[in-house]
Amino acid sequence: MNLSQELSNAESPLSYVRIFTDGACSNNGQQNPKAGWGAVFLTPSGHRLKLADKLQGKHVTNIRAELTAAIEALSALKWPSSVDLTSDSEYVTKGATEWLHGWKRKGWKTANKQPVKNKDLWQQLDALLGIHTVRFHWVRGHNGHPENELADQLAVAGAEGETVKEYDHV
C-alpha cells in the first residue's frame, strides 16, 4: 500500500503520521509577493508524501504561507489521526499551543484587545485541531534538519508556482 492509499483508504486508517511543514514568500511585505507552502508526510510504514502549492489570495505573506502549510497538511488527512507536526515557525507552534485558546476565549482578540491577525486561517486550523490529535514541535529553520529542509524546498517551489504531489518510500 502506498501513502496515497494510506491517506485515502477509510478501511485502513492511518492512525499516526509525522508531518513537516514550511511556508515561503519572496518579496514578503513588498510589491508582488509570491508565496507557497510545502509539507512532508512520513508514516510508520516508511512512506513519504511531498505536497506543495502556491498561496492564493490577495494577502500573501510568509506568515500566511506558514499557517497555510499546516492547514493544507492536516486537511490532506481523510480521517482523525494522531499527528506530530513540526514547523520552523514559532508563530504557528506557539499560536497553536499557547495563544489559540486565549484568542478564542477573548472573542478572537489579543491580550491587547486587538483583533487576531490571520483570524481566518487560525479558525481553519482550530477546526482541524478539533478533528486530529496534534502535537506541535518547533525546529530551527535552515539548520540542516532533513525534513524541514525538504519542506522549505517544497514551499519555495510552491511560491514559484509549482504544484507538487509525490509519493515515495524512504
SEMAR-464787 format. One record per atom (N, C-alpha, C, CB): residue in three letters; atom name; x, y, z. Coordinates in Angstrom, 2 decimals. Glycine has a CB too. Example, Ala and Ser with C-alpha at 12.3 -4.5 7.8 and 13.67 -1.06 7.14 Angstrom:
2
    aa   at        px        py        pz
   ala    N     13.19     -5.69      7.80
   ala   CA     12.30     -4.50      7.80
   ala    C     13.20     -3.30      7.80
   ala   CB     11.31     -4.47      9.05
   ser    N     12.85     -2.25      7.08
   ser   CA     13.67     -1.06      7.14
   ser    C     12.90      0.03      7.87
   ser   CB     14.08     -0.60      5.72
This chain:
170
    aa   at        px        py        pz
   met    N      0.85     -1.18      0.00
   met   CA      0.00      0.00      0.00
   met    C      0.90      1.24      0.00
   met   CB     -0.97      0.00      1.23
   asn    N      0.61      2.20     -0.88
   asn   CA      1.40      3.43     -0.88
   asn    C      0.74      4.48     -0.01
   asn   CB      1.57      3.96     -2.31
   leu    N      1.41      5.60      0.17
   leu   CA      0.89      6.63      1.07
   leu    C     -0.42      7.21      0.57
   leu   CB      1.91      7.74      1.24
   ser    N     -0.58      7.32     -0.74
   ser   CA     -1.84      7.81     -1.28
   ser    C     -2.99      6.93     -0.81
   ser   CB     -1.79      7.86     -2.82
   gln    N     -2.79      5.62     -0.88
   gln   CA     -3.83      4.70     -0.41
   gln    C     -3.99      4.82      1.10
   gln   CB     -3.48      3.25     -0.80
   glu    N     -2.88      4.96      1.83
   glu   CA     -2.96      5.10      3.28
   glu    C     -3.74      6.34      3.68
   glu   CB     -1.55      5.15      3.88
   leu    N     -3.57      7.44      2.93
   leu   CA     -4.26      8.68      3.27
   leu    C     -5.73      8.66      2.89
   leu   CB     -3.58      9.84      2.60
   ser    N     -6.12      7.83      1.91
   ser   CA     -7.49      7.89      1.43
   ser    C     -8.31      6.62      1.66
   ser   CB     -7.49      8.20      0.00
   asn    N     -7.71      5.54      2.13
   asn   CA     -8.43      4.28      2.30
   asn    C     -9.04      4.22      3.69
   asn   CB     -7.50      3.08      2.06
   ala    N    -10.33      4.50      3.80
   ala   CA    -11.01      4.55      5.09
   ala    C    -11.04      3.19      5.78
   ala   CB    -12.43      5.06      4.92
   glu    N    -10.86      2.09      5.02
   glu   CA    -10.86      0.76      5.63
   glu    C     -9.56      0.50      6.38
   glu   CB    -11.09     -0.30      4.57
   ser    N     -8.52      1.24      6.06
   ser   CA     -7.23      1.05      6.71
   ser    C     -6.71      2.41      7.15
   ser   CB     -6.22      0.34      5.76
   pro    N     -7.33      3.01      8.16
   pro   CA     -6.96      4.38      8.53
   pro    C     -5.53      4.49      9.04
   pro   CB     -7.90      4.89      9.57
   leu    N     -4.93      5.57      8.68
   leu   CA     -3.59      5.90      9.14
   leu    C     -3.76      6.56     10.50
   leu   CB     -2.83      6.84      8.12
   ser    N     -3.36      5.88     11.56
   ser   CA     -3.61      6.42     12.89
   ser    C     -2.53      7.38     13.34
   ser   CB     -3.74      5.30     13.89
   tyr    N     -1.33      7.29     12.77
   tyr   CA     -0.23      8.15     13.20
   tyr    C      0.58      8.58     11.98
   tyr   CB      0.68      7.41     14.23
   val    N      0.93      9.85     11.97
   val   CA      1.77     10.37     10.89
   val    C      2.63     11.52     11.43
   val   CB      0.90     10.85      9.68
   arg    N      3.82     11.64     10.90
   arg   CA      4.69     12.78     11.19
   arg    C      4.60     13.71      9.99
   arg   CB      6.18     12.33     11.47
   ile    N      4.41     15.01     10.25
   ile   CA      4.30     15.99      9.17
   ile    C      5.27     17.14      9.46
   ile   CB      2.83     16.52      9.04
   phe    N      5.96     17.56      8.42
   phe   CA      6.88     18.69      8.49
   phe    C      6.36     19.74      7.51
   phe   CB      8.37     18.27      8.16
   thr    N      6.14     20.96      7.98
   thr   CA      5.56     22.00      7.12
   thr    C      6.45     23.23      7.08
   thr   CB      4.16     22.38      7.61
   asp    N      6.31     23.98      5.99
   asp   CA      7.02     25.25      5.87
   asp    C      6.28     26.14      4.87
   asp   CB      8.50     25.03      5.43
   gly    N      6.50     27.42      5.02
   gly   CA      5.97     28.42      4.09
   gly    C      7.11     29.28      3.59
   gly   CB      4.88     29.28      4.74
   ala    N      6.95     29.84      2.41
   ala   CA      7.98     30.71      1.84
   ala    C      7.30     31.86      1.12
   ala   CB      8.91     29.92      0.87
   cys    N      7.95     33.02      1.13
   cys   CA      7.41     34.17      0.43
   cys    C      8.54     35.05     -0.05
   cys   CB      6.44     34.96      1.34
   ser    N      8.65     35.19     -1.37
   ser   CA      9.61     36.15     -1.92
   ser    C      8.93     37.51     -1.97
   ser   CB     10.12     35.71     -3.34
   asn    N      9.69     38.56     -1.79
   asn   CA      9.16     39.93     -1.73
   asn    C      8.15     40.09     -0.60
   asn   CB      8.50     40.31     -3.06
   asn    N      8.38     39.39      0.52
   asn   CA      7.48     39.48      1.65
   asn    C      7.36     40.92      2.12
   asn   CB      7.96     38.57      2.80
   gly    N      6.14     41.42      2.22
   gly   CA      5.90     42.79      2.67
   gly    C      6.17     43.85      1.62
   gly   CB      6.74     43.06      3.86
   gln    N      6.44     43.43      0.38
   gln   CA      6.72     44.37     -0.70
   gln    C      5.71     44.15     -1.83
   gln   CB      8.18     44.19     -1.21
   gln    N      5.96     44.84     -2.94
   gln   CA      5.09     44.67     -4.10
   gln    C      5.32     43.31     -4.73
   gln   CB      5.32     45.77     -5.14
   asn    N      4.25     42.74     -5.26
   asn   CA      4.29     41.48     -6.00
   asn    C      4.90     40.32     -5.21
   asn   CB      5.05     41.67     -7.26
   pro    N      4.45     40.08     -4.00
   pro   CA      4.97     38.92     -3.27
   pro    C      4.46     37.63     -3.90
   pro   CB      4.57     38.98     -1.79
   lys    N      5.28     36.59     -3.82
   lys   CA      4.90     35.26     -4.28
   lys    C      5.15     34.30     -3.12
   lys   CB      5.70     34.82     -5.58
   ala    N      4.12     33.57     -2.72
   ala   CA      4.26     32.68     -1.57
   ala    C      3.79     31.28     -1.91
   ala   CB      3.48     33.22     -0.38
   gly    N      4.33     30.33     -1.17
   gly   CA      3.95     28.94     -1.33
   gly    C      4.11     28.20     -0.03
   gly   CB      4.77     28.28     -2.43
   trp    N      3.56     27.00     -0.01
   trp   CA      3.64     26.16      1.18
   trp    C      4.11     24.77      0.77
   trp   CB      2.27     26.08      1.92
   gly    N      4.72     24.09      1.73
   gly   CA      5.18     22.73      1.49
   gly    C      4.96     21.87      2.72
   gly   CB      6.66     22.72      1.11
   ala    N      4.74     20.58      2.49
   ala   CA      4.54     19.64      3.59
   ala    C      5.14     18.29      3.21
   ala   CB      3.03     19.49      3.93
   val    N      5.74     17.65      4.20
   val   CA      6.30     16.32      4.05
   val    C      5.64     15.42      5.09
   val   CB      7.88     16.32      4.22
   phe    N      5.03     14.33      4.63
   phe   CA      4.38     13.35      5.50
   phe    C      5.28     12.12      5.58
   phe   CB      2.95     12.98      4.97
   leu    N      5.47     11.60      6.78
   leu   CA      6.20     10.35      6.97
   leu    C      5.34      9.42      7.80
   leu   CB      7.59     10.60      7.66
   thr    N      5.12      8.20      7.30
   thr   CA      4.30      7.23      8.03
   thr    C      5.18      6.18      8.68
   thr   CB      3.27      6.56      7.08
   pro    N      4.66      5.49      9.67
   pro   CA      5.44      4.42     10.31
   pro    C      5.85      3.31      9.33
   pro   CB      4.65      3.82     11.45
   ser    N      5.09      3.15      8.25
   ser   CA      5.41      2.11      7.27
   ser    C      6.53      2.54      6.32
   ser   CB      4.17      1.75      6.46
   gly    N      7.03      3.75      6.47
   gly   CA      8.15      4.19      5.65
   gly    C      7.78      4.90      4.38
   gly   CB      8.99      3.04      5.32
   his    N      6.53      5.29      4.22
   his   CA      6.12      6.03      3.04
   his    C      6.24      7.53      3.29
   his   CB      4.69      5.67      2.65
   arg    N      6.50      8.23      2.22
   arg   CA      6.62      9.69      2.30
   arg    C      5.79     10.32      1.19
   arg   CB      8.12     10.13      2.20
   leu    N      5.07     11.37      1.57
   leu   CA      4.31     12.17      0.62
   leu    C      4.84     13.59      0.69
   leu   CB      2.76     12.12      0.92
   lys    N      5.08     14.18     -0.47
   lys   CA      5.53     15.57     -0.55
   lys    C      4.44     16.36     -1.26
   lys   CB      6.90     15.69     -1.30
   leu    N      3.98     17.44     -0.61
   leu   CA      2.96     18.31     -1.18
   leu    C      3.47     19.75     -1.19
   leu   CB      1.64     18.21     -0.39
   ala    N      3.09     20.48     -2.23
   ala   CA      3.42     21.91     -2.30
   ala    C      2.46     22.58     -3.26
   ala   CB      4.90     22.14     -2.75
   asp    N      2.22     23.86     -3.00
   asp   CA      1.39     24.64     -3.91
   asp    C      1.61     26.12     -3.65
   asp   CB     -0.11     24.26     -3.75
   lys    N      1.09     26.90     -4.57
   lys   CA      1.16     28.35     -4.47
   lys    C      0.10     28.85     -3.50
   lys   CB      0.98     29.01     -5.87
   leu    N      0.42     29.89     -2.78
   leu   CA     -0.54     30.52     -1.88
   leu    C     -1.44     31.41     -2.72
   leu   CB      0.18     31.34     -0.76
   gln    N     -2.73     31.25     -2.53
   gln   CA     -3.72     32.02     -3.29
   gln    C     -4.25     33.16     -2.43
   gln   CB     -4.87     31.11     -3.76
   gly    N     -4.82     34.14     -3.05
   gly   CA     -5.45     35.24     -2.33
   gly    C     -4.67     36.53     -2.45
   gly   CB     -5.61     34.87     -0.87
   lys    N     -5.28     37.59     -1.93
   lys   CA     -4.64     38.90     -2.07
   lys    C     -3.70     39.23     -0.91
   lys   CB     -5.68     39.97     -2.18
   his    N     -3.85     38.55      0.21
   his   CA     -2.97     38.77      1.37
   his    C     -1.92     37.67      1.39
   his   CB     -3.79     38.81      2.72
   val    N     -0.83     37.89      0.68
   val   CA      0.21     36.89      0.54
   val    C      1.41     37.31      1.39
   val   CB      0.62     36.71     -0.96
   thr    N      1.66     36.54      2.45
   thr   CA      2.80     36.82      3.33
   thr    C      3.44     35.50      3.74
   thr   CB      2.37     37.63      4.58
   asn    N      4.64     35.60      4.30
   asn   CA      5.32     34.43      4.80
   asn    C      4.51     33.78      5.94
   asn   CB      6.74     34.80      5.28
   ile    N      3.98     34.60      6.82
   ile   CA      3.20     34.09      7.95
   ile    C      1.98     33.32      7.46
   ile   CB      2.77     35.24      8.88
   arg    N      1.27     33.87      6.47
   arg   CA      0.10     33.18      5.94
   arg    C      0.52     31.88      5.23
   arg   CB     -0.68     34.10      4.97
   ala    N      1.68     31.88      4.61
   ala   CA      2.18     30.66      3.98
   ala    C      2.48     29.59      5.03
   ala   CB      3.45     30.96      3.15
   glu    N      3.08     29.98      6.14
   glu   CA      3.37     29.03      7.23
   glu    C      2.08     28.41      7.77
   glu   CB      4.15     29.74      8.37
   leu    N      1.09     29.24      8.05
   leu   CA     -0.20     28.74      8.55
   leu    C     -0.89     27.86      7.51
   leu   CB     -1.11     29.91      8.93
   thr    N     -0.85     28.28      6.26
   thr   CA     -1.49     27.50      5.20
   thr    C     -0.85     26.13      5.07
   thr   CB     -1.40     28.25      3.86
   ala    N      0.45     26.04      5.25
   ala   CA      1.13     24.73      5.18
   ala    C      0.55     23.77      6.21
   ala   CB      2.65     24.90      5.39
   ala    N      0.38     24.23      7.44
   ala   CA     -0.18     23.37      8.48
   ala    C     -1.62     23.00      8.16
   ala   CB     -0.11     24.07      9.85
   ile    N     -2.39     23.97      7.69
   ile   CA     -3.80     23.73      7.36
   ile    C     -3.93     22.73      6.22
   ile   CB     -4.50     25.05      6.98
   glu    N     -3.18     22.93      5.15
   glu   CA     -3.26     22.03      4.00
   glu    C     -2.80     20.62      4.36
   glu   CB     -2.42     22.57      2.84
   ala    N     -1.77     20.53      5.18
   ala   CA     -1.27     19.21      5.58
   ala    C     -2.33     18.46      6.39
   ala   CB      0.03     19.35      6.41
   leu    N     -2.90     19.12      7.38
   leu   CA     -3.93     18.46      8.20
   leu    C     -5.19     18.18      7.39
   leu   CB     -4.27     19.31      9.41
   ser    N     -5.49     19.03      6.43
   ser   CA     -6.66     18.81      5.57
   ser    C     -6.49     17.61      4.66
   ser   CB     -6.93     20.05      4.73
   ala    N     -5.26     17.23      4.37
   ala   CA     -5.00     16.08      3.50
   ala    C     -5.32     14.76      4.19
   ala   CB     -3.54     16.09      3.05
   leu    N     -5.38     14.77      5.51
   leu   CA     -5.71     13.55      6.25
   leu    C     -7.21     13.31      6.15
   leu   CB     -5.27     13.66      7.74
   lys    N     -7.60     12.11      5.76
   lys   CA     -9.01     11.82      5.45
   lys    C     -9.82     11.34      6.64
   lys   CB     -9.08     10.80      4.37
   trp    N     -9.20     11.13      7.78
   trp   CA     -9.89     10.70      8.98
   trp    C     -9.09     11.18     10.18
   trp   CB    -10.08      9.15      9.01
   pro    N     -9.68     11.17     11.37
   pro   CA     -8.95     11.64     12.55
   pro    C     -7.66     10.85     12.76
   pro   CB     -9.84     11.53     13.80
   ser    N     -6.59     11.58     12.97
   ser   CA     -5.27     10.96     13.09
   ser    C     -4.51     11.57     14.26
   ser   CB     -4.47     11.12     11.80
   ser    N     -3.51     10.84     14.70
   ser   CA     -2.56     11.34     15.67
   ser    C     -1.36     11.85     14.88
   ser   CB     -2.14     10.22     16.71
   val    N     -1.01     13.12     15.11
   val   CA     -0.02     13.80     14.26
   val    C      1.05     14.45     15.11
   val   CB     -0.70     14.85     13.37
   asp    N      2.28     14.26     14.72
   asp   CA      3.39     15.08     15.20
   asp    C      3.70     16.04     14.07
   asp   CB      4.67     14.21     15.62
   leu    N      3.40     17.32     14.27
   leu   CA      3.59     18.33     13.23
   leu    C      4.77     19.22     13.63
   leu   CB      2.29     19.19     13.02
   thr    N      5.77     19.25     12.77
   thr   CA      6.99     20.03     13.03
   thr    C      7.04     21.20     12.06
   thr   CB      8.26     19.15     12.89
   ser    N      7.29     22.37     12.60
   ser   CA      7.38     23.60     11.81
   ser    C      8.55     24.43     12.32
   ser   CB      6.05     24.42     11.90
   asp    N      9.11     25.23     11.42
   asp   CA     10.15     26.16     11.86
   asp    C      9.55     27.53     12.19
   asp   CB     11.25     26.30     10.78
   ser    N      8.23     27.60     12.24
   ser   CA      7.55     28.84     12.56
   ser    C      7.11     28.84     14.02
   ser   CB      6.34     29.04     11.64
   glu    N      7.74     29.68     14.82
   glu   CA      7.31     29.82     16.21
   glu    C      5.90     30.41     16.27
   glu   CB      8.29     30.71     17.00
   tyr    N      5.55     31.24     15.30
   tyr   CA      4.20     31.81     15.24
   tyr    C      3.16     30.70     15.15
   tyr   CB      4.07     32.76     14.02
   val    N      3.40     29.70     14.31
   val   CA      2.46     28.59     14.17
   val    C      2.49     27.72     15.42
   val   CB      2.80     27.74     12.92
   thr    N      3.67     27.32     15.88
   thr   CA      3.72     26.39     17.01
   thr    C      3.23     27.04     18.30
   thr   CB      5.14     25.88     17.19
   lys    N      3.67     28.26     18.59
   lys   CA      3.20     28.93     19.81
   lys    C      1.73     29.34     19.68
   lys   CB      4.07     30.16     20.11
   gly    N      1.34     29.79     18.50
   gly   CA     -0.05     30.17     18.30
   gly    C     -0.99     29.00     18.58
   gly   CB     -0.26     30.67     16.88
   ala    N     -0.64     27.83     18.07
   ala   CA     -1.49     26.66     18.23
   ala    C     -1.47     26.10     19.65
   ala   CB     -1.08     25.58     17.27
   thr    N     -0.32     26.21     20.32
   thr   CA     -0.20     25.57     21.63
   thr    C     -0.36     26.52     22.81
   thr   CB      1.14     24.90     21.72
   glu    N     -0.10     27.82     22.61
   glu   CA     -0.12     28.75     23.73
   glu    C     -1.18     29.85     23.61
   glu   CB      1.22     29.38     23.87
   trp    N     -1.43     30.34     22.41
   trp   CA     -2.25     31.54     22.24
   trp    C     -3.68     31.28     21.80
   trp   CB     -1.60     32.44     21.27
   leu    N     -3.89     30.21     21.05
   leu   CA     -5.18     29.97     20.40
   leu    C     -6.34     29.92     21.41
   leu   CB     -5.13     28.66     19.63
   his    N     -6.18     29.21     22.48
   his   CA     -7.26     29.09     23.47
   his    C     -7.67     30.47     24.00
   his   CB     -6.82     28.18     24.64
   gly    N     -6.69     31.31     24.34
   gly   CA     -6.99     32.65     24.85
   gly    C     -7.65     33.53     23.80
   gly   CB     -5.72     33.31     25.34
   trp    N     -7.19     33.45     22.56
   trp   CA     -7.80     34.24     21.49
   trp    C     -9.28     33.89     21.36
   trp   CB     -7.08     33.99     20.14
   lys    N     -9.57     32.61     21.36
   lys   CA    -10.97     32.18     21.23
   lys    C    -11.79     32.67     22.43
   lys   CB    -11.05     30.64     21.11
   arg    N    -11.23     32.50     23.62
   arg   CA    -11.93     32.91     24.84
   arg    C    -12.23     34.41     24.84
   arg   CB    -11.11     32.54     26.08
   lys    N    -11.34     35.19     24.23
   lys   CA    -11.49     36.66     24.20
   lys    C    -12.20     37.13     22.93
   lys   CB    -10.13     37.33     24.30
   gly    N    -12.88     36.23     22.23
   gly   CA    -13.60     36.62     21.02
   gly    C    -12.67     36.99     19.88
   gly   CB    -14.51     37.77     21.32
   trp    N    -11.58     36.22     19.74
   trp   CA    -10.59     36.43     18.68
   trp    C     -9.90     37.79     18.81
   trp   CB    -11.25     36.31     17.32
   lys    N     -9.59     38.14     20.05
   lys   CA     -8.82     39.35     20.36
   lys    C     -7.54     38.94     21.06
   lys   CB     -9.66     40.35     21.25
   thr    N     -6.50     39.75     20.91
   thr   CA     -5.23     39.51     21.59
   thr    C     -5.32     40.01     23.03
   thr   CB     -4.06     40.18     20.84
   ala    N     -4.26     39.82     23.76
   ala   CA     -4.20     40.32     25.14
   ala    C     -4.35     41.84     25.17
   ala   CB     -2.87     39.91     25.81
   asn    N     -3.96     42.52     24.09
   asn   CA     -4.09     43.98     23.98
   asn    C     -5.43     44.39     23.40
   asn   CB     -2.98     44.54     23.13
   lys    N     -6.36     43.45     23.31
   lys   CA     -7.71     43.68     22.78
   lys    C     -7.72     44.07     21.31
   lys   CB     -8.39     44.77     23.58
   gln    N     -6.68     43.71     20.59
   gln   CA     -6.61     43.92     19.15
   gln    C     -7.13     42.67     18.44
   gln   CB     -5.15     44.26     18.70
   pro    N     -7.70     42.83     17.25
   pro   CA     -8.13     41.64     16.50
   pro    C     -6.93     40.74     16.18
   pro   CB     -8.86     42.06     15.19
   val    N     -7.15     39.44     16.27
   val   CA     -6.10     38.48     15.95
   val    C     -5.80     38.57     14.45
   val   CB     -6.52     37.02     16.35
   lys    N     -4.53     38.72     14.13
   lys   CA     -4.13     38.73     12.71
   lys    C     -4.27     37.32     12.15
   lys   CB     -2.66     39.26     12.54
   asn    N     -4.66     37.24     10.91
   asn   CA     -4.84     35.97     10.21
   asn    C     -5.93     35.10     10.85
   asn   CB     -3.53     35.20     10.17
   lys    N     -6.93     35.77     11.40
   lys   CA     -8.02     35.08     12.10
   lys    C     -8.65     34.00     11.22
   lys   CB     -9.09     36.09     12.53
   asp    N     -8.83     34.29      9.94
   asp   CA     -9.45     33.31      9.05
   asp    C     -8.67     32.00      9.01
   asp   CB     -9.56     33.88      7.64
   leu    N     -7.35     32.10      8.97
   leu   CA     -6.52     30.90      8.94
   leu    C     -6.48     30.22     10.31
   leu   CB     -5.11     31.23      8.48
   trp    N     -6.40     30.99     11.36
   trp   CA     -6.40     30.41     12.71
   trp    C     -7.70     29.65     12.96
   trp   CB     -6.21     31.50     13.78
   gln    N     -8.81     30.17     12.46
   gln   CA    -10.09     29.47     12.64
   gln    C    -10.10     28.15     11.87
   gln   CB    -11.26     30.37     12.19
   gln    N     -9.51     28.15     10.67
   gln   CA     -9.42     26.91      9.91
   gln    C     -8.55     25.89     10.65
   gln   CB     -8.85     27.17      8.51
   leu    N     -7.40     26.36     11.16
   leu   CA     -6.51     25.46     11.89
   leu    C     -7.20     24.94     13.16
   leu   CB     -5.19     26.18     12.25
   asp    N     -7.90     25.81     13.85
   asp   CA     -8.61     25.42     15.06
   asp    C     -9.63     24.31     14.76
   asp   CB     -9.32     26.64     15.68
   ala    N    -10.35     24.43     13.67
   ala   CA    -11.32     23.39     13.30
   ala    C    -10.62     22.05     13.06
   ala   CB    -12.11     23.81     12.03
   leu    N     -9.46     22.08     12.43
   leu   CA     -8.72     20.85     12.17
   leu    C     -8.16     20.25     13.46
   leu   CB     -7.59     21.11     11.18
   leu    N     -7.81     21.12     14.41
   leu   CA     -7.31     20.63     15.70
   leu    C     -8.43     19.96     16.50
   leu   CB     -6.71     21.79     16.51
   gly    N     -9.67     20.25     16.14
   gly   CA    -10.80     19.56     16.74
   gly    C    -11.02     18.18     16.18
   gly   CB    -12.04     20.37     16.56
   ile    N    -10.41     17.88     15.05
   ile   CA    -10.54     16.58     14.38
   ile    C     -9.36     15.68     14.71
   ile   CB    -10.66     16.76     12.86
   his    N     -8.16     16.24     14.64
   his   CA     -6.93     15.47     14.80
   his    C     -6.30     15.75     16.17
   his   CB     -5.93     15.79     13.68
   thr    N     -5.56     14.78     16.66
   thr   CA     -4.75     14.97     17.85
   thr    C     -3.36     15.38     17.36
   thr   CB     -4.70     13.66     18.75
   val    N     -3.01     16.64     17.58
   val   CA     -1.79     17.18     17.01
   val    C     -0.84     17.65     18.11
   val   CB     -2.11     18.35     16.05
   arg    N      0.38     17.17     18.03
   arg   CA      1.46     17.65     18.88
   arg    C      2.37     18.49     18.00
   arg   CB      2.24     16.46     19.57
   phe    N      2.54     19.75     18.38
   phe   CA      3.36     20.66     17.59
   phe    C      4.79     20.65     18.12
   phe   CB      2.78     22.09     17.62
   his    N      5.71     20.72     17.18
   his   CA      7.14     20.77     17.52
   his    C      7.78     21.88     16.70
   his   CB      7.85     19.38     17.24
   trp    N      8.65     22.64     17.34
   trp   CA      9.37     23.68     16.64
   trp    C     10.79     23.21     16.37
   trp   CB      9.37     25.00     17.45
   val    N     11.30     23.52     15.19
   val   CA     12.69     23.25     14.83
   val    C     13.25     24.51     14.21
   val   CB     12.81     22.02     13.85
   arg    N     14.50     24.80     14.50
   arg   CA     15.14     25.98     13.91
   arg    C     15.25     25.78     12.40
   arg   CB     16.55     26.24     14.54
   gly    N     14.80     26.77     11.64
   gly   CA     14.84     26.68     10.18
   gly    C     16.26     26.83      9.64
   gly   CB     13.96     27.74      9.58
   his    N     16.48     26.25      8.49
   his   CA     17.76     26.35      7.78
   his    C     18.92     25.93      8.68
   his   CB     17.98     27.79      7.27
   asn    N     18.68     24.84      9.41
   asn   CA     19.67     24.36     10.36
   asn    C     20.06     22.91     10.09
   asn   CB     19.14     24.51     11.79
   gly    N     19.77     22.44      8.88
   gly   CA     20.19     21.10      8.49
   gly    C     19.24     19.97      8.85
   gly   CB     21.48     20.83      9.10
   his    N     18.05     20.27      9.37
   his   CA     17.08     19.22      9.67
   his    C     16.53     18.72      8.33
   his   CB     15.92     19.75     10.61
   pro    N     16.76     17.45      7.96
   pro   CA     16.43     16.99      6.60
   pro    C     14.99     17.22      6.16
   pro   CB     16.72     15.53      6.50
   glu    N     14.02     16.86      7.00
   glu   CA     12.63     17.01      6.59
   glu    C     12.21     18.48      6.54
   glu   CB     11.72     16.23      7.54
   asn    N     12.75     19.30      7.45
   asn   CA     12.45     20.73      7.41
   asn    C     13.06     21.37      6.17
   asn   CB     12.98     21.43      8.67
   glu    N     14.26     20.96      5.82
   glu   CA     14.90     21.48      4.60
   glu    C     14.09     21.09      3.37
   glu   CB     16.35     20.95      4.48
   leu    N     13.58     19.85      3.35
   leu   CA     12.75     19.41      2.23
   leu    C     11.44     20.20      2.18
   leu   CB     12.46     17.90      2.34
   ala    N     10.81     20.41      3.34
   ala   CA      9.57     21.21      3.37
   ala    C      9.85     22.62      2.87
   ala   CB      8.99     21.25      4.81
   asp    N     11.00     23.18      3.22
   asp   CA     11.38     24.51      2.74
   asp    C     11.54     24.52      1.22
   asp   CB     12.70     24.97      3.41
   gln    N     12.21     23.52      0.67
   gln   CA     12.37     23.43     -0.78
   gln    C     11.01     23.34     -1.47
   gln   CB     13.24     22.21     -1.15
   leu    N     10.11     22.57     -0.88
   leu   CA      8.77     22.44     -1.46
   leu    C      8.01     23.76     -1.39
   leu   CB      7.97     21.35     -0.72
   ala    N      8.14     24.49     -0.27
   ala   CA      7.47     25.79     -0.14
   ala    C      7.99     26.78     -1.16
   ala   CB      7.65     26.35      1.27
   val    N      9.29     26.78     -1.39
   val   CA      9.89     27.66     -2.40
   val    C      9.37     27.28     -3.79
   val   CB     11.44     27.59     -2.36
   ala    N      9.29     25.98     -4.07
   ala   CA      8.74     25.52     -5.36
   ala    C      7.30     25.99     -5.50
   ala   CB      8.83     23.98     -5.48
   gly    N      6.51     25.89     -4.43
   gly   CA      5.14     26.36     -4.46
   gly    C      5.06     27.85     -4.74
   gly   CB      4.44     26.04     -3.15
   ala    N      5.95     28.61     -4.12
   ala   CA      5.97     30.07     -4.35
   ala    C      6.28     30.39     -5.81
   ala   CB      7.01     30.74     -3.43
   glu    N      7.03     29.53     -6.44
   glu   CA      7.36     29.73     -7.86
   glu    C      6.25     29.21     -8.78
   glu   CB      8.68     29.05     -8.21
   gly    N      5.15     28.74     -8.19
   gly   CA      4.01     28.30     -8.98
   gly    C      3.93     26.81     -9.22
   gly   CB      4.02     28.98    -10.28
   glu    N      4.84     26.04     -8.64
   glu   CA      4.85     24.60     -8.86
   glu    C      3.89     23.91     -7.89
   glu   CB      6.28     24.05     -8.69
   thr    N      3.11     22.98     -8.42
   thr   CA      2.26     22.12     -7.60
   thr    C      2.94     20.77     -7.51
   thr   CB      0.80     22.00     -8.20
   val    N      3.14     20.29     -6.28
   val   CA      3.84     19.02     -6.08
   val    C      2.93     18.07     -5.32
   val   CB      5.17     19.23     -5.31
   lys    N      2.88     16.83     -5.79
   lys   CA      2.23     15.72     -5.09
   lys    C      3.00     14.47     -5.48
   lys   CB      0.68     15.61     -5.43
   glu    N      3.96     14.10     -4.64
   glu   CA      4.85     12.99     -4.95
   glu    C      4.87     12.00     -3.80
   glu   CB      6.27     13.50     -5.24
   tyr    N      4.89     10.71     -4.15
   tyr   CA      4.95      9.63     -3.17
   tyr    C      6.23      8.87     -3.37
   tyr   CB      3.73      8.70     -3.29
   asp    N      6.82      8.42     -2.28
   asp   CA      7.94      7.51     -2.38
   asp    C      8.07      6.73     -1.09
   asp   CB      9.24      8.28     -2.69
   his    N      9.02      5.84     -1.06
   his   CA      9.29      5.02      0.12
   his    C     10.68      5.41      0.61
   his   CB      9.20      3.47     -0.21
   val    N     10.79      5.68      1.91
   val   CA     12.09      6.09      2.46
   val    C     12.72      4.98      3.25
   val   CB     11.94      7.32      3.35
